[in-house]
Amino acid sequence: MAHAGRTKKKHKPLRSLMARHKNLLERHKRATAIADGVTIIVLAGAITGGSIALWNHLNAPSLPFTAVVEVNPDPIVNQGCRQMVLPGPWRNPQPPASPLTRAGVNSWVTAHHGVDATETDVVVILQGRTGQAVTITQPQVLVISRQAPEQGQMVQLSGGCGGVLRYRFFSVNLDQANPAVSLVSGESEPKIPSRGNLVPEAATSGFTVSNNGPEFFVIDATTKRCLCQWVIQRGWSSMGNSGTVTINNNGVPFDTTAVGGQPEHFIVFGKWDTPPNG
């Protein structure tokens, strides 16, 4: 900013370049202080003499929405109907605590290095950062790797599955060369709690969200052939910007394994129903 009453002075070239560089840095600091996510800032031009190197600062804008990812969560998944494969020989582990909860079962499976057997349900809650609508497109599933099914022990939880209701969700067969995601018609899933609110399920394959209009969707992934590692991709657009976001399991792909021939063990209401077969 120019100041009244101050006369211009002729600076030496290096001092002029230093002053310009300092000014650009100050502009960068002010921009980062007032912008959420910062836009692209490019310091352009040529500085000769070798005493100062020009630099470019590129900071991609933040996504216009947030995503919360939950694997096999309540109340979408009946924890008493889940099954998994625990690798290696049978070690007769202590069953997960009753009543079964998503957190309890997931922690138990992780502690024993288990993998979801035949099916994994992933729930993704999307919410805009502002009141501006964000359009979300049809989801896609990308299989990162396929290996032979996990070998070990098959564990079936049983806590009274009851009748099966037909809900709306995205179904994908991980065994397909290019897995196609299909929206299965049915009643909407129950609303789920998130950040103090009850979030409804998206009604269609593409939908919009904002900061006061979050929605969730469910991916039901199945396999009969492989130990599959996979991720979810969804396109978005808002205010002339667009992109694709990759959704994974806290930094790693989701895992789902086929089964076949493994010894089976059943947990019924917190207890092993039959003597384990080594």
ChimeraX attribute file (.defattr): number of C-alpha atoms within 10 A of each C-alpha:
attribute: neighborCount
match mode: 1-to-1
recipient: residues
	/A:1	4
	/A:2	6
	/A:3	6
	/A:4	6
	/A:5	6
	/A:6	7
	/A:7	8
	/A:8	6
	/A:9	6
	/A:10	8
	/A:11	10
	/A:12	8
	/A:13	11
	/A:14	14
	/A:15	11
	/A:16	12
	/A:17	16
	/A:18	14
	/A:19	13
	/A:20	12
	/A:21	17
	/A:22	12
	/A:23	13
	/A:24	15
	/A:25	13
	/A:26	12
	/A:27	13
	/A:28	16
	/A:29	11
	/A:30	11
	/A:31	14
	/A:32	15
	/A:33	11
	/A:34	9
	/A:35	10
	/A:36	10
	/A:37	14
	/A:38	16
	/A:39	15
	/A:40	12
	/A:41	16
	/A:42	13
	/A:43	14
	/A:44	9
	/A:45	8
	/A:46	9
	/A:47	14
	/A:48	12
	/A:49	9
	/A:50	7
	/A:51	9
	/A:52	13
	/A:53	10
	/A:54	13
	/A:55	10
	/A:56	10
	/A:57	11
	/A:58	11
	/A:59	12
	/A:60	11
	/A:61	13
	/A:62	12
	/A:63	19
	/A:64	22
	/A:65	21
	/A:66	15
	/A:67	15
	/A:68	13
	/A:69	16
	/A:70	17
	/A:71	19
	/A:72	24
	/A:73	19
	/A:74	17
	/A:75	14
	/A:76	18
	/A:77	17
	/A:78	20
	/A:79	24
	/A:80	22
	/A:81	13
	/A:82	20
	/A:83	23
	/A:84	24
	/A:85	29
	/A:86	24
	/A:87	16
	/A:88	13
	/A:89	12
	/A:90	15
	/A:91	11
	/A:92	12
	/A:93	9
	/A:94	10
	/A:95	16
	/A:96	19
	/A:97	13
	/A:98	12
	/A:99	12
	/A:100	19
	/A:101	19
	/A:102	19
	/A:103	14
	/A:104	14
	/A:105	22
	/A:106	19
	/A:107	14
	/A:108	17
	/A:109	18
	/A:110	11
	/A:111	10
	/A:112	14
	/A:113	12
	/A:114	25
	/A:115	24
	/A:116	26
	/A:117	25
	/A:118	23
	/A:119	22
	/A:120	23
	/A:121	21
	/A:122	21
	/A:123	23
	/A:124	20
	/A:125	22
	/A:126	24
	/A:127	23
	/A:128	23
	/A:129	18
	/A:130	14
	/A:131	11
	/A:132	16
	/A:133	21
	/A:134	25
	/A:135	17
	/A:136	21
	/A:137	17
	/A:138	16
	/A:139	18
	/A:140	19
	/A:141	21
	/A:142	17
	/A:143	19
	/A:144	11
	/A:145	12
	/A:146	16
	/A:147	11
	/A:148	12
	/A:149	20
	/A:150	25
	/A:151	19
	/A:152	19
	/A:153	24
	/A:154	24
	/A:155	21
	/A:156	19
	/A:157	25
	/A:158	20
	/A:159	18
	/A:160	12
	/A:161	12
	/A:162	9
	/A:163	6
	/A:164	7
	/A:165	9
	/A:166	12
	/A:167	15
	/A:168	20
	/A:169	26
	/A:170	22
	/A:171	18
	/A:172	20
	/A:173	18
	/A:174	28
	/A:175	18
	/A:176	11
	/A:177	9
	/A:178	12
	/A:179	16
	/A:180	15
	/A:181	20
	/A:182	17
	/A:183	18
	/A:184	14
	/A:185	13
	/A:186	11
	/A:187	12
	/A:188	15
	/A:189	19
	/A:190	14
	/A:191	15
	/A:192	19
	/A:193	13
	/A:194	11
	/A:195	6
	/A:196	7
	/A:197	10
	/A:198	13
	/A:199	19
	/A:200	18
	/A:201	21
	/A:202	21
	/A:203	16
	/A:204	14
	/A:205	16
	/A:206	14
	/A:207	16
	/A:208	21
	/A:209	23
	/A:210	20
	/A:211	17
	/A:212	13
	/A:213	15
	/A:214	23
	/A:215	22
	/A:216	22
	/A:217	22
	/A:218	23
	/A:219	23
	/A:220	20
	/A:221	24
	/A:222	22
	/A:223	21
	/A:224	18
	/A:225	18
	/A:226	20
	/A:227	25
	/A:228	26
	/A:229	19
	/A:230	21
	/A:231	17
	/A:232	19
	/A:233	15
	/A:234	16
	/A:235	16
	/A:236	20
	/A:237	17
	/A:238	17
	/A:239	10
	/A:240	5
	/A:241	11
	/A:242	15
	/A:243	11
	/A:244	13
	/A:245	13
	/A:246	12
	/A:247	20
	/A:248	18
	/A:249	15
	/A:250	10
	/A:251	7
	/A:252	11
	/A:253	18
	/A:254	23
	/A:255	20
	/A:256	29
	/A:257	28
	/A:258	23
	/A:259	23
	/A:260	11
	/A:261	9
	/A:262	15
	/A:263	16
	/A:264	15
	/A:265	22
	/A:266	19
	/A:267	18
	/A:268	16
	/A:269	18
	/A:270	18
	/A:271	15
	/A:272	18
	/A:273	12
	/A:274	11
	/A:275	9
	/A:276	14
	/A:277	11
	/A:278	11
